[in-house]
């Protein structure tokens, strides 16, 4: 294991020509999140990076550092004064993409909003959505159970998180979900990246219109009313309208673009591992721990970025003021310095330490909702469809950038 | 056993309260209600408390005394 930049440079396994021969590129010094090789060899690359490259570098666009170990990711994520979110979390951010609040801001502005929004997403409040979410799992399963087959993503995985979020949190009809999912997906993965802002613009326009309409309606006391009410920033000014819209976009983005991947990956894993499926059926109390383990190894958010506010050293690498640095959550969650046998998927793991919901003040605000969706899905799925497998001759289709997503998963079960 | 909850670094992951609900209490935002305080771990809850502590992605809970 290498701890610093100097260790890495001295390691023959990390020599540029060795990496080029093994991965087709020098992933220590010329990594690219958008490289199809990363999508295809995801686990292998993350494991290599966390073990061998405490810090790697990408020459994509204007370039960015990647911090890969559990300890250093935590240090950087917690030190928001040195590593700012105010210039955005995307590397090589396309022109014309508005910043998302509160995710792309720092304290105290960030704190003002989180104090207002947190109560809507607390474990207590989220728990009141359980019956609706469980019922929705069954409504979706009813649509395909008798066929003995489904394409999991389009028939369940991409729908349930959107339904859960729209019905319980946003209070908007689910009719427009498909358009928003498409906008968010294309806004994230479309290549060339210059096309992404136009897709995100559709999402902004839709949610702006919705927010304007809600401002004319009687109050419901929900998160939308809280956003409309706004906050006063520390300089005494009121949060402007575009910040309010971007909060709604940020919540929606998180609500529909992430949980699907953990859910689909967990179902895929259970399709491939009947013995684990049986353990969960025999003892449903294991499901909670299993979900943490699945969240650890199937992270939808691979890495998010910060901008250095001053010159700083991380793991023996000099970073300059203005440098962009990605926190590789996905690598930090499989760090052998912080856990035993990280490459092994073990639903009975005693302690599960992971960074899938981020670290630091920007911790995923929807983490409690995501966990509830995952619990309801696995419990209801195993109750209704205890035996299932991946359709022979098919395999899941993935797409990866700074997020990872599954596009297709064909399942079959006895009718 | 005594533990201390870091006031700045708790960000509401809620893992501590999941593994040791009799030790760690969450406030209405889902953050540790004892931020910046030391708390006594009730007898018999030590293992749960340690599990909660080790699962904290922020490392915001530290052991003060065994």
HADDOCK unambig.tbl for C-alpha pairs under 7 A between the chains (distance, minus, plus):
assign (segid A and resid 74 and name CA) (segid B and resid 58 and name CA) 6.83 0.50 0.50
assign (segid A and resid 118 and name CA) (segid B and resid 29 and name CA) 5.27 0.50 0.50
assign (segid A and resid 119 and name CA) (segid B and resid 28 and name CA) 6.18 0.50 0.50
assign (segid A and resid 119 and name CA) (segid B and resid 29 and name CA) 4.65 0.50 0.50
assign (segid A and resid 122 and name CA) (segid B and resid 28 and name CA) 6.63 0.50 0.50
assign (segid A and resid 122 and name CA) (segid B and resid 29 and name CA) 5.15 0.50 0.50
assign (segid A and resid 122 and name CA) (segid B and resid 30 and name CA) 4.86 0.50 0.50
assign (segid A and resid 123 and name CA) (segid B and resid 30 and name CA) 5.99 0.50 0.50
assign (segid A and resid 351 and name CA) (segid B and resid 51 and name CA) 6.13 0.50 0.50
assign (segid A and resid 351 and name CA) (segid B and resid 54 and name CA) 6.58 0.50 0.50
assign (segid A and resid 351 and name CA) (segid B and resid 55 and name CA) 5.93 0.50 0.50
assign (segid A and resid 352 and name CA) (segid B and resid 55 and name CA) 5.67 0.50 0.50
assign (segid A and resid 353 and name CA) (segid B and resid 55 and name CA) 4.92 0.50 0.50
assign (segid A and resid 353 and name CA) (segid B and resid 56 and name CA) 6.88 0.50 0.50
assign (segid A and resid 353 and name CA) (segid B and resid 57 and name CA) 6.13 0.50 0.50
assign (segid A and resid 354 and name CA) (segid B and resid 57 and name CA) 6.25 0.50 0.50
assign (segid A and resid 355 and name CA) (segid B and resid 57 and name CA) 6.33 0.50 0.50
assign (segid A and resid 359 and name CA) (segid B and resid 57 and name CA) 6.40 0.50 0.50
assign (segid A and resid 359 and name CA) (segid B and resid 58 and name CA) 6.22 0.50 0.50
assign (segid A and resid 360 and name CA) (segid B and resid 9 and name CA) 6.81 0.50 0.50
assign (segid A and resid 360 and name CA) (segid B and resid 11 and name CA) 6.47 0.50 0.50
assign (segid A and resid 360 and name CA) (segid B and resid 58 and name CA) 6.83 0.50 0.50
assign (segid A and resid 361 and name CA) (segid B and resid 11 and name CA) 5.78 0.50 0.50
assign (segid A and resid 363 and name CA) (segid B and resid 11 and name CA) 6.47 0.50 0.50
